[in-house]
Amino acid sequence: MKQIAVIVAGIAGLAAARILRQSGFVTTLFEKSRGLGGRMATRRVEDLQFDHGAQYFTAKGPRFSAMVRQWGENGHADEWFDGAFVGSPGIKAPARAMAEGHTIVAGCQVAAIRKEEAGWSIYDPSGLVKTPGNGSFSAVILAVPAPQAAPLAASAGVDLLELAKVRYAPCWALMLAFSERLSLLDDRVKPQDDAIAWIARLQANLTANLTANLAGVARPKPLLSTLRRIGRANISNGPRTWRPANS
Ligand SMILES: Cc1cc2nc3c(=O)[nH]c(=O)nc-3n(C[C@H](O)[C@H](O)[C@H](O)COP(=O)(O)OP(=O)(O)OC[C@H]3O[C@@H](n4cnc5c(N)ncnc54)[C@H](O)[C@@H]3O)c2cc1C
């Protein structure tokens, strides 16, 4: 049976691994974080819980809709509002459900991919990753974001020049907790303000019913108009030193 290495366990890698397994392949996922789900991320602060990456998802195609229905039946997801779904008890729950039964090598930052006699091998910064099947993968799937994919592909002797040029627009996710419920007009606000994409009161989201008095996650809009105001240099300086570009 063919062994395939899937580099990373974000939702894209997990989806690839799932389809490969259905087609009879054996997959091993390599992921640098200890957890799964990548940007489907949850942060816990004392007894508070913030889904600070993806907060909800929609399902448009029939196959994904069927999967979301299954997650709902198994308690991994809930409908939040009008066709928008959240993970239950957090956004990572669907990723965990997708990961069931897969071999996952967590805490492994892939540094290089090399072709050897028996097949493809995966290396981390300290050398060959010791896991069954490593060294004999017949294929490697890269499901990392573009900026990380290009150097990994280059280590395998594949130049993805167009990919290397891709730059992701940065954004900040604010996680704010208040001792009292704020009087927002709505639990989901898309302000007219160009710099803020979205504010959600997480306690209104079924996931976060567990977290009393938690309110407000804002995401500066990662669009060009916002970038003009914030500027890449400013955003990498961090919020303490942020100044609007025109101030
Ligand atoms: C603030 C924010 C809010 C968002 N809100 C929404 C939303 O409301 N709804 C929605 O649908 N989407 C939302 N998104 C987008 C969504 O989260 C992403 O599109 C999606 O999670 C990307 O999945 P992915 O598998 O492609 O990549 P990721 O989730 O980024 O997974 C990539 C994985 O690669 C791993 N990795 C990287 N390099 C290496 C390496 N060298 N070795 C090993 N592992 C490596 C990382 O640890 C990570 O787990 C949001 C994103 C952000 C940042």
The ligand as an SDF file (V2000), in Angstrom:
LIG
                    3D

 53 58  0  0  0  0  0  0  0  0999 V2000
   -7.7090   35.9290   12.3280 C   0  0  0  0  0  0  0  0  0  0  0  0
   -8.2840   34.9590   11.3370 C   0  0  0  0  0  0  0  0  0  0  0  0
   -9.6600   34.8440   11.2300 C   0  0  0  0  0  0  0  0  0  0  0  0
  -10.2130   33.9750   10.3100 C   0  0  0  0  0  0  0  0  0  0  0  0
  -11.5670   33.8300   10.2610 N   0  0  0  0  0  0  0  0  0  0  0  0
  -12.1230   32.9080    9.4540 C   0  0  0  0  0  0  0  0  0  0  0  0
  -13.5310   32.6520    9.5000 C   0  0  0  0  0  0  0  0  0  0  0  0
  -14.2630   33.2590   10.2720 O   0  0  0  0  0  0  0  0  0  0  0  0
  -14.0360   31.7010    8.6630 N   0  0  0  0  0  0  0  0  0  0  0  0
  -13.2340   30.9810    7.8090 C   0  0  0  0  0  0  0  0  0  0  0  0
  -13.7400   30.1140    7.0910 O   0  0  0  0  0  0  0  0  0  0  0  0
  -11.8840   31.2020    7.7550 N   0  0  0  0  0  0  0  0  0  0  0  0
  -11.3360   32.1260    8.5690 C   0  0  0  0  0  0  0  0  0  0  0  0
   -9.9700   32.3430    8.5340 N   0  0  0  0  0  0  0  0  0  0  0  0
   -9.1620   31.6130    7.5510 C   0  0  0  0  0  0  0  0  0  0  0  0
   -8.9390   30.1590    7.9540 C   0  0  0  0  0  0  0  0  0  0  0  0
   -8.5400   30.0840    9.3120 O   0  0  0  0  0  0  0  0  0  0  0  0
   -7.8400   29.5910    7.0630 C   0  0  0  0  0  0  0  0  0  0  0  0
   -8.1760   29.8020    5.7020 O   0  0  0  0  0  0  0  0  0  0  0  0
   -7.6620   28.1000    7.2330 C   0  0  0  0  0  0  0  0  0  0  0  0
   -7.6720   27.7100    8.5970 O   0  0  0  0  0  0  0  0  0  0  0  0
   -6.3490   27.7420    6.5540 C   0  0  0  0  0  0  0  0  0  0  0  0
   -6.1570   26.3590    6.6660 O   0  0  0  0  0  0  0  0  0  0  0  0
   -4.8580   25.6940    6.0390 P   0  0  0  0  0  0  0  0  0  0  0  0
   -4.9280   24.2410    6.3720 O   0  0  0  0  0  0  0  0  0  0  0  0
   -4.7500   26.0750    4.6200 O   0  0  0  0  0  0  0  0  0  0  0  0
   -3.6170   26.3940    6.7340 O   0  0  0  0  0  0  0  0  0  0  0  0
   -3.2180   26.5550    8.3520 P   0  0  0  0  0  0  0  0  0  0  0  0
   -4.4690   26.4200    9.1430 O   0  0  0  0  0  0  0  0  0  0  0  0
   -2.4350   27.7600    8.3900 O   0  0  0  0  0  0  0  0  0  0  0  0
   -2.3800   25.2460    8.5500 O   0  0  0  0  0  0  0  0  0  0  0  0
   -1.0400   25.2240    8.2200 C   0  0  0  0  0  0  0  0  0  0  0  0
   -0.3070   24.4170    9.2620 C   0  0  0  0  0  0  0  0  0  0  0  0
    1.0310   24.3400    8.8390 O   0  0  0  0  0  0  0  0  0  0  0  0
    1.8380   24.1920    9.9810 C   0  0  0  0  0  0  0  0  0  0  0  0
    3.2050   24.4400    9.5070 N   0  0  0  0  0  0  0  0  0  0  0  0
    3.6770   25.5170    8.8360 C   0  0  0  0  0  0  0  0  0  0  0  0
    4.9660   25.3230    8.4970 N   0  0  0  0  0  0  0  0  0  0  0  0
    5.3080   24.0950    8.9370 C   0  0  0  0  0  0  0  0  0  0  0  0
    6.4930   23.3060    8.8610 C   0  0  0  0  0  0  0  0  0  0  0  0
    7.6230   23.7470    8.2730 N   0  0  0  0  0  0  0  0  0  0  0  0
    6.4850   22.0770    9.4300 N   0  0  0  0  0  0  0  0  0  0  0  0
    5.3820   21.5850   10.0260 C   0  0  0  0  0  0  0  0  0  0  0  0
    4.2150   22.2840   10.1140 N   0  0  0  0  0  0  0  0  0  0  0  0
    4.1840   23.5230    9.5700 C   0  0  0  0  0  0  0  0  0  0  0  0
    1.2350   25.2050   10.9350 C   0  0  0  0  0  0  0  0  0  0  0  0
    1.5580   24.8890   12.2810 O   0  0  0  0  0  0  0  0  0  0  0  0
   -0.2680   24.9930   10.6620 C   0  0  0  0  0  0  0  0  0  0  0  0
   -0.8420   24.0660   11.5470 O   0  0  0  0  0  0  0  0  0  0  0  0
   -9.3780   33.2150    9.4610 C   0  0  0  0  0  0  0  0  0  0  0  0
   -7.9890   33.3200    9.5740 C   0  0  0  0  0  0  0  0  0  0  0  0
   -7.4460   34.1830   10.5050 C   0  0  0  0  0  0  0  0  0  0  0  0
   -5.9420   34.2770   10.6260 C   0  0  0  0  0  0  0  0  0  0  0  0
  1  2  1  0
  2  3  1  0
  2 52  2  0
  3  4  2  0
  4  5  1  0
  4 50  1  0
  5  6  2  0
  6  7  1  0
  6 13  1  0
  7  8  2  0
  7  9  1  0
  9 10  1  0
 10 11  2  0
 10 12  1  0
 12 13  2  0
 13 14  1  0
 14 15  1  0
 14 50  1  0
 15 16  1  0
 16 17  1  0
 16 18  1  0
 18 19  1  0
 18 20  1  0
 20 21  1  0
 20 22  1  0
 22 23  1  0
 23 24  1  0
 24 25  2  0
 24 26  1  0
 24 27  1  0
 27 28  1  0
 28 29  2  0
 28 30  1  0
 28 31  1  0
 31 32  1  0
 32 33  1  0
 33 34  1  0
 33 48  1  0
 34 35  1  0
 35 36  1  0
 35 46  1  0
 36 37  1  0
 36 45  1  0
 37 38  2  0
 38 39  1  0
 39 40  1  0
 39 45  2  0
 40 41  1  0
 40 42  2  0
 42 43  1  0
 43 44  2  0
 44 45  1  0
 46 47  1  0
 46 48  1  0
 48 49  1  0
 50 51  2  0
 51 52  1  0
 52 53  1  0
M  END
$$$$
